[in-house]
Amino acid sequence: MTTLTITHDVDTLGALLAQIETLTTRANVIKDAIKNDASLGGDKVVDGDLFRATYSESNRSSVNTKKMYAELGITPAQIAKYTTTTAVYTVKVTSK
């Protein structure tokens, strides 16, 4: 790829990410309205002309591993023995 092409692609990527952010915000407002209505006794399933939205509730559990390790006396060396590392690559786009 030439520098000119990459520069154009970066600008296109930035514009697309901005559109996605705007659309995500709009979608979240609608989802929040559906959740609020359903949690107050409204419809759990809402049909549009083309799509259906279904509200569901669930419980999620998580473990506070730092607290657990401290209470069990697990050392950083013991944690490292069972830890794997994976390379992660990211591209961050910011406006100028």
C-alpha positions in Angstrom: 0.0 0.0 0.0 1.2 3.5 -0.7 1.3 6.2 2.0 -1.4 8.1 0.1 -3.7 5.0 0.1 -3.1 4.4 3.8 -3.7 8.0 4.7 -7.1 7.9 2.8 -7.9 4.6 4.5 -7.2 6.1 7.9 -9.5 9.0 7.2 -12.2 6.5 6.0 -11.7 4.4 9.1 -12.0 7.4 11.4 -15.2 8.5 9.7 -16.7 5.0 9.9 -15.8 4.7 13.6 -17.5 8.1 14.2 -20.7 6.9 12.4 -20.6 3.7 14.4 -20.3 5.6 17.7 -23.3 7.8 16.7 -25.4 4.8 15.7 -24.4 2.9 18.8 -25.5 5.8 21.0 -28.8 6.0 19.2 -29.3 2.2 19.5 -28.5 2.3 23.2 -31.1 5.0 23.8 -33.7 2.8 22.2 -32.6 -0.4 24.0 -32.6 1.5 27.3 -36.2 2.6 26.7 -37.2 -1.0 25.9 -35.4 -2.3 29.0 -37.0 0.4 31.2 -40.5 -0.3 30.0 -40.2 -4.0 30.2 -38.6 -4.0 33.7 -41.6 -1.9 34.9 -44.1 -4.5 33.7 -44.3 -3.5 30.0 -44.0 -5.8 27.1 -41.1 -8.2 27.1 -41.4 -8.7 23.3 -41.8 -5.7 21.0 -42.6 -6.2 17.3 -41.7 -3.6 14.7 -42.5 -3.9 11.0 -39.2 -5.7 10.2 -37.7 -6.7 13.5 -38.6 -8.0 17.0 -36.9 -7.0 20.2 -37.0 -9.4 23.1 -36.2 -8.3 26.7 -34.7 -10.9 29.1 -33.2 -10.8 32.5 -30.4 -12.8 33.9 -27.9 -12.8 36.8 -24.1 -12.6 36.2 -21.6 -13.7 38.7 -17.9 -12.7 38.8 -15.0 -13.7 41.1 -12.9 -11.0 42.7 -9.6 -12.8 42.0 -7.4 -10.3 43.7 -9.3 -10.6 46.9 -9.4 -14.4 46.6 -5.7 -14.7 46.0 -4.9 -12.5 48.9 -7.2 -14.4 51.3 -5.8 -17.8 50.1 -2.2 -16.5 50.3 -1.5 -17.2 46.7 1.7 -15.6 45.6 2.4 -13.8 42.3 4.8 -16.6 41.4 2.0 -19.2 41.8 -0.3 -17.0 39.7 2.4 -16.7 37.0 2.7 -20.5 36.8 -0.9 -20.7 35.6 -1.0 -17.5 33.5 -0.7 -17.4 29.7 0.2 -14.3 27.7 -1.2 -13.6 24.2 -0.1 -10.8 21.9 -2.8 -8.3 21.2 -2.6 -5.7 18.4 -4.8 -2.7 18.3 -5.3 0.3 16.1 -6.5 3.5 17.9 -8.0 6.2 15.7 -8.3 9.8 17.0 -9.3 13.0 15.3 -6.6 15.6 14.6 
